[in-house]
Amino acid sequence: MNRRALLSCLGSAAAASLLHNVAHAQTPAPPRKPDSDKPFAEHFLALQLSESDPKRQRLVLSVASNILKFYEPDKVAIEVVAFGPGISLLFEESEFRPLVDSLISQGVKFDICGNTLDTVERETGKRPKTNPNAKEVGTGVAQLMSLAESGYTLVRP
């Protein structure tokens, strides 16, 4: 076989192989939506709070509020995860309780670290009273990891 015929055969075989691969390629699965009680949510945000500084706490609340204004509230799922010193935001007597309750009424979830609550109880002999609308999670950092792994964008304002 001459060189030209050989190249032509190789080219035809390569094209046939490419067409076969394209025809039998699997369509990639659509991105998985994170689990959320907001069925129409298109955006998923996890906010980390690990500081007791009132300015930092106000900033986290402000970010949540601004995101609710930027997107339609049912198009965004927001979860604030407080651990370490950040849990003071979710104490029953927190100065930010009205703002937290307002955000909760708009669908924002607040998680409080059970490990941190256990530590405070061990050190003081008393478990802090917390906002009854905050959900206690086993470990705040593990909750953040779980949210990030399920598609939430993690932000630490």
C-alpha positions as CSV (number, residue, x, y, z in Angstrom):
1,M,0.0,0.0,0.0
2,N,1.4,3.4,-0.8
3,R,1.8,6.1,1.7
4,R,-1.1,8.2,0.6
5,A,-3.6,5.3,0.8
6,L,-2.2,4.3,4.3
7,L,-2.7,7.9,5.6
8,S,-6.2,8.0,4.1
9,C,-7.2,4.7,5.8
10,L,-5.8,5.8,9.1
11,G,-7.6,9.1,8.8
12,S,-10.9,7.4,8.1
13,A,-10.4,5.0,11.0
14,A,-9.7,7.9,13.4
15,A,-12.8,9.8,12.1
16,A,-15.0,6.7,12.5
17,S,-13.7,6.1,16.0
18,L,-14.3,9.8,17.0
19,L,-17.9,9.6,15.6
20,H,-18.5,6.4,17.5
21,N,-17.3,8.0,20.8
22,V,-19.4,11.1,20.3
23,A,-22.5,9.1,19.5
24,H,-22.1,6.9,22.5
25,A,-20.9,9.6,24.9
26,Q,-23.0,9.9,28.1
27,T,-24.6,13.2,28.8
28,P,-23.2,14.6,32.0
29,A,-25.6,14.6,34.9
30,P,-27.0,18.0,35.7
31,P,-25.4,19.6,38.8
32,R,-27.1,18.3,42.0
33,K,-29.0,20.8,44.0
34,P,-28.2,20.8,47.7
35,D,-30.9,19.5,50.0
36,S,-33.0,22.4,51.1
37,D,-36.5,23.1,52.2
38,K,-36.6,25.8,49.5
39,P,-37.6,23.8,46.4
40,F,-37.1,26.8,44.1
41,A,-33.7,27.8,45.4
42,E,-31.0,28.3,42.8
43,H,-28.4,29.8,45.1
44,F,-27.0,28.2,48.3
45,L,-25.0,30.2,50.8
46,A,-23.4,29.0,54.1
47,L,-22.2,31.8,56.4
48,Q,-19.6,30.9,59.0
49,L,-19.6,32.7,62.4
50,S,-16.8,31.8,64.8
51,E,-16.3,35.2,66.6
52,S,-18.2,36.9,69.4
53,D,-17.2,40.4,68.1
54,P,-20.5,42.3,67.7
55,K,-19.2,44.0,64.5
56,R,-18.5,40.6,62.9
57,Q,-21.9,39.3,64.0
58,R,-23.7,42.3,62.6
59,L,-21.7,41.8,59.3
60,V,-22.9,38.2,59.0
61,L,-26.5,39.3,59.6
62,S,-26.0,42.1,57.1
63,V,-24.6,39.7,54.4
64,A,-27.6,37.4,54.9
65,S,-30.0,40.4,54.6
66,N,-28.3,41.8,51.5
67,I,-28.4,38.4,49.7
68,L,-32.1,38.1,50.5
69,K,-32.6,41.5,48.9
70,F,-30.4,40.7,45.9
71,Y,-32.1,37.5,45.0
72,E,-35.7,36.7,45.4
73,P,-36.0,35.1,48.9
74,D,-37.3,31.8,47.6
75,K,-34.5,31.6,45.1
76,V,-31.8,31.5,47.7
77,A,-31.1,29.2,50.7
78,I,-29.0,30.7,53.4
79,E,-27.6,28.9,56.5
80,V,-25.6,30.6,59.2
81,V,-23.4,28.2,61.2
82,A,-22.2,29.5,64.6
83,F,-19.5,27.7,66.6
84,G,-16.9,28.6,69.1
85,P,-17.3,32.2,70.4
86,G,-19.7,32.9,67.5
87,I,-22.5,31.0,69.3
88,S,-23.2,34.1,71.4
89,L,-25.1,35.5,68.4
90,L,-27.7,32.8,69.1
91,F,-28.0,33.3,72.9
92,E,-31.5,34.0,74.0
93,E,-30.6,37.4,75.3
94,S,-28.4,38.4,72.3
95,E,-28.7,42.1,71.3
96,F,-29.2,40.8,67.7
97,R,-32.1,38.6,68.6
98,P,-34.7,40.8,66.7
99,L,-32.5,40.7,63.6
100,V,-31.9,37.0,63.8
101,D,-35.7,36.4,64.3
102,S,-36.5,38.6,61.3
103,L,-34.1,36.6,59.1
104,I,-35.5,33.3,60.4
105,S,-39.0,34.6,59.4
106,Q,-37.6,35.1,55.9
107,G,-36.3,31.5,55.6
108,V,-32.7,31.9,56.8
109,K,-31.5,28.9,59.0
110,F,-29.3,29.3,62.0
111,D,-27.2,26.4,63.3
112,I,-25.5,26.4,66.7
113,C,-22.6,24.0,67.5
114,G,-23.6,21.4,70.1
115,N,-19.9,20.8,70.9
116,T,-19.4,24.4,71.8
117,L,-22.6,24.4,74.0
118,D,-21.3,21.2,75.7
119,T,-18.0,23.0,76.4
120,V,-19.7,26.1,77.8
121,E,-21.8,23.9,80.1
122,R,-18.8,21.9,81.3
123,E,-16.9,25.1,82.0
124,T,-19.7,27.1,83.7
125,G,-21.9,24.3,85.0
126,K,-24.9,25.7,83.0
127,R,-26.0,25.3,79.4
128,P,-26.6,28.7,77.8
129,K,-30.2,29.4,76.8
130,T,-30.4,29.8,73.0
131,N,-32.8,31.1,70.5
132,P,-35.4,28.4,70.2
133,N,-35.4,28.8,66.4
134,A,-31.8,27.9,66.1
135,K,-31.0,24.3,65.3
136,E,-28.4,22.6,67.4
137,V,-26.0,20.6,65.2
138,G,-23.4,18.1,66.5
139,T,-20.3,20.0,65.3
140,G,-20.4,23.4,63.6
141,V,-17.4,22.8,61.4
142,A,-18.7,19.4,60.3
143,Q,-22.0,21.1,59.4
144,L,-20.1,23.7,57.3
145,M,-18.2,20.8,55.5
146,S,-21.5,19.0,54.8
147,L,-23.1,22.1,53.4
148,A,-20.0,22.8,51.2
149,E,-19.9,19.2,50.0
150,S,-23.6,19.4,49.0
151,G,-23.2,22.5,46.9
152,Y,-23.4,25.5,49.3
153,T,-20.9,28.3,48.8
154,L,-19.1,28.8,52.1
155,V,-18.4,32.5,53.1
156,R,-16.7,33.8,56.2
157,P,-17.5,37.5,56.3
